[in-house]
Amino acid sequence: MTEAQPKGDVPAGDDVSGTAHTGAMGMTRFDDVYDQPDPRGYFRALRPWGYQTPHHAQRVFRRLLAARTAAGREQGPATVLDLCCSYGVNAALLHHDLTLEDLYEHYTSPHAAALTTAELKERDRSFYAARRRPDAVRAIGLDRAASAVSYARAVGLLDEGFAEDLEAAPPSRALLRAVRNTRLITVTGGAGFLSGRTFTPLLTRIEGPVWVAAFVLRTGSYRAIAHSLAAHGLVTEKLAAPTFPQRRFTGEQERCYALDAVAATGEDPWGKESDGCFHTALYLSRPAGEVADVPLSALMGGGL
């Protein structure tokens, strides 16, 4: 379910130790990048391929969180729960005056390369604290990658983090207590590995209405997850346009795979995957009444 599992939406990087190979689906996988002691290998691996989903998610999630708060129906302090959170990149961008390019520069610089993990942690605590936004809310991360979650907690990106795989085992009592006041659940990677086994126990425990926002590769389907969310009264909308570039293909095999897979879902790859990049689509699930009041196209209108 998580960023730690071998995934197709991750590029290989020549400067990160590990085993890069092509998965059965025809997508490049890099198995080792998600659960290292610190994020340097992650950013070194992703930067050459222009990975940018967290960049798109930053402005979308900020807009959704503002709209969620403006609804005025909060019950306790608002919480954002990031599924497949890895090293807390989404929390870093949501709650700090930083861009994804800032993080690439921060973690791939010669200065960062010379530090031990302990020294990097100390540097990052100050780095993020100095850039914390006044509108930051409580952040929880969930990922099976224990080292990545631990790092995000240690440097202050997550208020609470849980190294659990709900696809394989029930959630801990501590996790269920922590998610009680969640108002926004976010996903930017790994949706293809999630199912109702992850969402159902969380949604059962969350008090009050919650939104679920996910960036999903156009090579796959979100239908099964949307169906599981519907059982909890959430209606799922897909933003028709724009789509969001995810990363460049690592080669011709990925390109062919992507064109075929997107076409198989009934979508048109022309001008998107045909131009050399995977693309994601934004899905938002909300209570039916809120969907009727403000459709997703209106909620996201202006500037995306």
RAURGI-V719227 format. One record per pair of residues at least 4 apart in sequence whose ideal C-beta (glycine too) atoms are under 8 Angstrom apart, sorted by sequence separation. I is the first residue (numbers start at 1). J is the second residue. D is the distance in whole Angstrom. If there is no record, write none. Layout:
BEGIN
i=[I/I]
j=[J/J]
d=[D/D]
END
This chain:
BEGIN
i=[1/3/22/23/32/36/39/40/41/42/43/47/52/53/54/56/57/58/59/60/61/62/63/64/65/66/67/74/85/88/89/90/91/92/98/99/100/101/102/103/104/105/108/109/110/111/115/116/117/118/119/120/121/122/123/124/125/126/127/128/132/145/146/147/148/149/150/151/153/165/166/171/172/173/174/175/176/187/190/194/195/196/197/198/199/200/201/202/206/216/222/223/224/225/226/227/228/230/250/251/252/253/254/255/256/257/258/259/260/261/263/268/269/270/271/273/286/287/288/289/290/291/294/295/296/297/300/22/23/36/46/69/85/93/98/107/108/115/143/152/153/164/166/171/194/229/230/249/262/263/269/272/273/286/291/294/22/23/36/82/85/92/93/106/143/152/216/230/249/262/263/273/13/21/22/93/142/153/164/187/203/229/262/272/12/20/21/33/34/82/112/115/141/153/164/214/12/20/32/33/69/82/149/152/162/249/20/68/93/162/226/259/262/80/89/92/112/141/150/164/214/225/258/262/18/19/33/141/149/162/284/18/19/33/65/149/150/162/199/16/18/80/89/149/185/222/259/282/8/17/18/30/65/258/259/284/12/16/141/162/222/6/8/11/12/13/16/141/146/185/212/9/10/12/139/140/143/145/160/255/282/8/10/11/61/139/140/141/142/143/144/8/10/13/139/140/141/142/143/144/182/258/8/106/138/140/141/144/255/7/140/142/212/6/10/179/191/6/10/17/142/182/191/192/210/212/6/16/176/180/181/183/185/187/191/192/218/167/176/179/180/181/183/184/185/187/188/189/191/199/203/128/129/167/179/180/181/183/184/185/186/187/188/245/249/13/16/127/128/167/182/183/184/185/186/187/192/196/200/204/248/249/5/15/16/61/65/125/128/176/184/187/191/195/196/199/203/215/217/243/248/249/4/15/121/125/167/171/195/199/247/3/4/13/124/125/166/167/170/171/191/194/196/200/203/215/246/247/2/13/58/62/96/124/166/196/200/245/246/12/13/57/61/98/121/142/195/199/245/246/11/13/14/97/121/191/245/246/10/11/13/54/58/96/166/196/244/10/13/54/57/58/92/96/97/166/243/244/11/95/96/243/244/11/55/95/140/219/243/244/54/140/219/11/96/10/58/95/220/58/94/95/140/219/239/138/219/238/239/42/55/95/218/221/238/239/42/55/94/220/238/239/54/55/219/237/39/218/236/237/39/52/91/236/237/38/218/236/237/39/91/235/88/218/234/235/34/234/235/88/234/235/218/233/237/218/233/85/229/235/47/80/82/85/86/226/239/240/79/80/82/84/85/237/238/239/78/79/80/81/82/83/84/86/219/222/226/237/43/77/78/79/80/81/82/83/88/218/43/47/77/79/81/87/88/91/217/218/222/239/86/95/217/218/242/44/85/88/217/218/43/44/85/87/88/216/42/43/87/88/92/215/216/239/86/91/215/216/40/85/88/91/215/216/39/40/214/215/88/213/214/87/88/213/214/212/213/40/65/212/213/40/85/88/211/212/211/212/211/85/209/209/38/37/40/3/209/1/2/3/4/38/1/3/38/2/90/81/90/79/79/79/81/79/80/83/78/79/80/81/82/83/84/86/76/77/79/80/81/82/83/84/76/78/80/81/82/84/42/75/78/80/84/83/34/39/74/84/35/37/84/34/35/36/83/35/36/39/35/38/34/37/69/68/83/68/65/65/64/81/61/61/57/57/76/75/75/54/74/53/73/53/73/4/5/2/3/4/2/4/2/3/1/2/68/4/3/64/64/61/60/57/56/53/2/1/1/1/1/10/9/7/7/9/8/5/7/3/7/3/2/5/56/1/56/2/53/1/27/52/1/52/53/1/52/53/50/51/52/51/1/50/49/50/49/46/49/9/8/8/71/64/28/60/28/56/28/26/27/50/53/67/26/26/27/22/26/27/25/67/26/64/11/25/63/9/11/63/9/12/11/60/59/60/59/9]
j=[5/7/26/27/36/40/43/44/45/46/47/51/56/57/58/60/61/62/63/64/65/66/67/68/69/70/71/78/89/92/93/94/95/96/102/103/104/105/106/107/108/109/112/113/114/115/119/120/121/122/123/124/125/126/127/128/129/130/131/132/136/149/150/151/152/153/154/155/157/169/170/175/176/177/178/179/180/191/194/198/199/200/201/202/203/204/205/206/210/220/226/227/228/229/230/231/232/234/254/255/256/257/258/259/260/261/262/263/264/265/267/272/273/274/275/277/290/291/292/293/294/295/298/299/300/301/304/27/28/41/51/74/90/98/103/112/113/120/148/157/158/169/171/176/199/234/235/254/267/268/274/277/278/291/296/299/28/29/42/88/91/98/99/112/149/158/222/236/255/268/269/279/20/28/29/100/149/160/171/194/210/236/269/279/20/28/29/41/42/90/120/123/149/161/172/222/21/29/41/42/78/91/158/161/171/258/30/78/103/172/236/269/272/91/100/103/123/152/161/175/225/236/269/273/30/31/45/153/161/174/296/31/32/46/78/162/163/175/212/30/32/94/103/163/199/236/273/296/23/32/33/45/80/273/274/299/28/32/157/178/238/23/25/28/29/30/33/158/163/202/229/27/28/30/157/158/161/163/178/273/300/27/29/30/80/158/159/160/161/162/163/28/30/33/159/160/161/162/163/164/202/278/29/127/159/161/162/165/276/29/162/164/234/29/33/202/214/30/34/41/166/206/215/216/234/236/31/41/201/205/206/208/210/212/216/217/243/193/202/205/206/207/209/210/211/213/214/215/217/225/229/155/156/194/206/207/208/210/211/212/213/214/215/272/276/41/44/155/156/195/210/211/212/213/214/215/220/224/228/232/276/277/34/44/45/90/94/154/157/205/213/216/220/224/225/228/232/244/246/272/277/278/34/45/151/155/197/201/225/229/277/34/35/44/155/156/197/198/201/202/222/225/227/231/234/246/277/278/34/45/90/94/128/156/198/228/232/277/278/45/46/90/94/131/154/175/228/232/278/279/45/47/48/131/155/225/279/280/45/46/48/89/93/131/201/231/279/46/49/90/93/94/128/132/133/202/279/280/48/132/133/280/281/49/93/133/178/257/281/282/93/179/258/51/136/51/99/136/261/100/136/137/182/261/281/181/262/281/282/86/99/139/262/265/282/283/87/100/139/265/283/284/100/101/265/283/86/265/283/284/87/100/139/284/285/87/267/285/286/89/141/285/139/269/285/286/86/286/287/141/287/288/272/287/291/273/288/141/285/291/104/137/139/142/143/283/296/297/137/138/140/142/143/295/296/297/137/138/139/140/141/142/143/145/278/281/285/296/103/137/138/139/140/141/142/143/148/278/104/108/138/140/142/148/149/152/278/279/283/300/148/157/279/280/304/107/148/151/280/281/107/108/149/151/152/280/107/108/152/153/157/280/281/304/152/157/281/282/107/152/155/158/282/283/107/108/282/283/157/282/283/157/158/283/284/283/284/112/137/284/285/113/158/161/284/285/285/286/286/161/286/287/117/117/120/84/290/83/84/85/86/120/84/86/121/86/186/179/188/178/179/180/182/181/182/185/181/182/183/184/185/186/187/189/180/181/183/184/185/186/187/188/181/183/185/186/187/189/148/181/184/186/190/190/143/148/183/193/145/147/194/145/146/147/194/147/148/151/148/151/148/151/183/183/198/184/183/184/184/202/184/186/186/188/207/207/208/188/208/188/208/189/209/143/144/142/143/144/143/145/144/145/144/145/211/148/148/211/213/213/213/215/215/215/165/165/166/167/168/189/189/189/190/192/192/190/192/189/193/190/190/193/244/190/245/193/244/193/219/244/194/245/246/195/246/247/245/246/247/247/198/247/247/248/248/247/250/217/217/219/290/284/250/282/251/280/254/253/254/277/280/294/254/256/257/253/257/258/257/299/261/299/247/261/299/246/248/300/247/250/250/300/303/304/304/278]
d=[7/7/7/5/7/8/6/6/6/6/6/7/6/6/6/6/5/6/6/6/6/6/6/6/6/6/7/6/8/6/7/6/6/6/5/7/7/6/6/6/6/6/7/7/7/7/4/7/6/7/6/6/7/7/6/6/6/6/7/7/6/6/6/6/7/6/6/6/7/6/7/4/7/6/6/6/8/5/6/5/8/5/8/7/6/6/7/6/5/7/6/6/7/6/6/7/8/6/5/7/6/6/6/6/6/6/6/6/6/7/7/8/4/5/6/7/5/7/6/6/7/7/5/7/6/6/5/7/7/5/4/7/7/6/6/5/8/5/6/4/5/7/6/5/7/4/7/4/5/8/5/7/7/5/8/5/6/4/7/8/7/6/7/7/5/5/5/7/5/8/6/6/8/8/7/6/8/7/6/7/7/6/4/5/3/7/6/6/7/5/6/7/6/4/6/7/8/7/8/5/6/6/7/6/8/7/5/7/8/7/4/5/8/7/8/6/8/6/7/6/7/8/7/5/6/6/5/8/4/7/5/6/7/8/8/7/7/5/7/7/3/7/7/5/8/7/6/8/6/7/7/6/7/5/7/8/5/7/8/7/7/7/5/6/8/7/6/4/4/7/6/7/7/5/7/7/8/7/5/8/7/3/6/7/8/5/6/8/8/8/6/8/5/7/5/5/4/5/7/7/8/6/6/7/5/7/7/4/7/6/7/6/6/5/7/6/5/8/8/8/8/5/8/8/8/8/5/4/7/6/8/7/6/8/5/7/7/7/8/6/6/7/8/7/7/7/8/8/8/7/7/6/6/7/6/5/7/6/5/5/5/4/5/8/6/8/6/8/5/6/6/7/8/7/7/7/5/7/6/8/6/7/8/5/4/7/7/8/6/5/7/8/7/6/7/5/4/6/7/6/5/7/4/7/7/5/5/5/7/6/6/4/5/6/4/6/6/6/6/7/7/6/8/8/8/8/6/6/8/3/8/6/6/8/4/3/8/4/4/7/7/6/5/6/5/7/7/8/7/6/7/8/8/5/6/7/6/5/8/6/6/5/4/4/7/8/6/7/8/6/7/6/7/6/6/8/4/5/7/7/6/7/7/4/8/6/5/7/5/7/6/6/6/7/8/8/8/4/7/7/8/7/7/4/7/8/6/6/4/7/7/6/5/6/7/8/6/4/7/7/5/7/5/8/7/7/8/7/6/6/4/6/4/7/8/8/6/4/8/8/7/7/8/8/4/6/6/6/7/6/6/5/7/6/6/7/7/3/5/5/5/6/7/6/6/7/6/7/7/7/7/7/5/7/8/7/5/4/5/5/5/5/6/6/7/8/7/4/7/7/7/7/7/8/7/8/8/8/6/6/6/6/7/5/8/7/6/5/5/6/5/8/8/7/6/8/8/8/6/6/4/6/7/6/3/6/8/5/5/8/5/4/6/8/8/5/7/8/5/7/8/6/6/6/6/7/7/8/3/7/5/8/5/7/8/8/5/6/7/7/8/7/7/8/6/4/7/8/5/7/8/5/5/5/7/5/7/8/5/7/8/5/7/4/7/8/6/6/6/8/7/8/5/5/7/6/7/5/7/7/8/7/6/7/7/6/6/5/5/5/5/8/4/5/8/7/8/5/8/7/8/6/4/7/8/8/7/8/4/6/8/5/7/6/7/5/7/7/5/6/6/7/8/5/7/6/8/6/6/7/7/6/7/5/8/6/4/6/7/5/7/7/6/6/7/8/6/5/5/4/4/6/7/6/6/7/7/6/6/6/7/6/7/5/6/6/6/4/8/8/6/7/6/8/7/7/8/6/7/6/6/6/4/6/8/7/7/5/8/8/5/6/5/8/7/8/8/7/7/4/6/5/5/5/5/7/7/6/8/8/7/7/4/6/8/8/6/6/6/8/6/8/7/7/6/6/3/8/7/6/8/8/6/8/8/6/8/7/7/6/5/7/8/7/7/7]
END
